[in-house]
Amino acid sequence: MALNIRPPKPEDFNDVFRMVTELSLHEKSPDLQISSEELKQDLFCESPSLQCLIAEVPEHCKTHKGYTIIAYTLFTNAYCTWNGRAVYLGDFYVMPECRGKGIGKALLSTVAKEGKEKHCAIMLTEMREKTPLIEFYIAKGAEDLTLTERRHFLRFDGNALDKLAQGAHQLCT
């Protein structure tokens, strides 16, 4: 199958957001905190805060619903003082009917290649729970740091982030 992996164009955004929604439903977390307008702005502004790659097949290979854009990934640049430059892999999604055909491997390899071209030493990602995607990553050489280094990913959001930010403001006045 001919596969084209490339950054999306603005006219591809509806397909990207369709897959973001599919991924959200697949992970049983349908309440997206970001609007399509915010994501579109973040992807296509002058200085984007994230990168995206899509996998596209020719028209004659489209899905049963007529889609030619069948996979995507979102990633950002990161930095780790132990290892240096890094790629942080966020969303990674291949439409269910297109899995098992090497599309995910091609997409992941492309992100790794882009990271290596930017002199990134590591690629990081996180998972909410044990899923087949973890096994996919491990099969490609990923190491589960939860097991080997007992690292935990922590998050501040919502009220906790607001409260933390307010504390900084009080100190600066």
Disulfide bonds with the S-S distance in Angstrom:
none
